[in-house]
Amino acid sequence: MSQDAAPPGFEVPLHTALTQPMLFAGVPRTLGILGLTFTLAVSFGLRVWWVGLPLGVVVHGVAIWLTRRDPLWFDVLRVHLKQPTSLDP
């Protein structure tokens, strides 16, 4: 028996969807919902749609660009923001 072959029953097919983060309109799901909420709040809540909609489109475009470079960038950013700024006891 060779070292590379797995014993029978220990190998299963793995779908790509199980290894990639869930995306909403091309960005991480949480960021997509936050961006949509912010854009709608500024556009319709404050009634300044000429500021809110272009700002939302630009922020969403930047988020798509970052997600294409690294799909887990938002998770890394969240962990980074939870870390203390100094390691003093």
C-alpha positions in Angstrom: 0.0 0.0 0.0 1.4 3.4 -0.9 1.7 6.3 1.5 -0.3 8.7 -0.7 -3.4 6.6 -1.0 -6.0 7.1 1.8 -7.7 4.1 3.3 -11.1 3.3 1.9 -13.9 5.5 3.4 -11.6 8.4 4.4 -11.9 10.4 1.3 -14.9 12.5 0.4 -15.5 15.1 -2.3 -15.4 18.7 -1.1 -17.4 21.4 -2.8 -15.8 24.8 -3.3 -18.7 26.6 -1.6 -17.8 25.0 1.7 -14.3 26.6 1.7 -15.2 30.2 0.5 -16.9 32.9 2.5 -20.5 33.8 1.7 -20.7 36.9 -0.5 -23.5 39.4 -0.9 -23.3 41.4 -4.2 -19.6 40.5 -4.4 -18.5 41.6 -0.9 -18.6 39.7 2.4 -22.2 39.3 3.6 -21.8 41.4 6.8 -20.1 44.3 4.9 -22.7 44.2 2.1 -25.6 44.5 4.6 -23.8 47.3 6.5 -23.0 49.2 3.3 -26.5 48.9 2.0 -28.0 50.1 5.3 -25.6 53.0 5.5 -26.3 54.0 1.9 -30.1 53.8 2.3 -29.9 55.7 5.6 -27.9 58.6 4.1 -29.8 58.6 0.8 -33.4 58.3 2.0 -33.2 59.0 5.8 -31.3 62.3 5.4 -32.8 63.0 2.0 -29.4 63.6 0.4 -29.4 61.0 -2.3 -26.9 62.9 -4.5 -24.3 62.2 -1.7 -25.5 58.9 -0.4 -25.8 56.9 -3.7 -22.4 57.9 -5.2 -20.7 57.3 -1.9 -22.3 53.9 -1.5 -21.3 52.9 -5.1 -17.7 54.0 -4.5 -17.5 52.2 -1.1 -19.0 49.1 -2.6 -16.6 49.2 -5.6 -13.6 49.4 -3.2 -15.0 46.5 -1.2 -15.4 44.4 -4.3 -11.8 45.2 -5.3 -10.5 44.2 -1.9 -12.6 41.0 -1.9 -11.2 39.9 -5.3 -7.7 40.4 -3.9 -8.4 38.5 -0.6 -11.8 37.0 0.1 -11.1 37.0 3.9 -9.9 40.6 4.3 -13.0 41.7 6.2 -12.6 38.9 8.8 -8.9 39.8 9.2 -9.9 43.5 9.7 -12.4 42.5 12.4 -9.9 40.4 14.3 -7.3 43.2 14.0 -9.8 45.8 15.4 -10.5 43.5 18.4 -6.8 43.3 19.4 -5.6 45.7 22.1 -3.4 48.5 20.8 -0.7 47.7 23.4 0.3 44.5 25.1 1.0 46.1 28.5 -0.2 44.0 31.5 
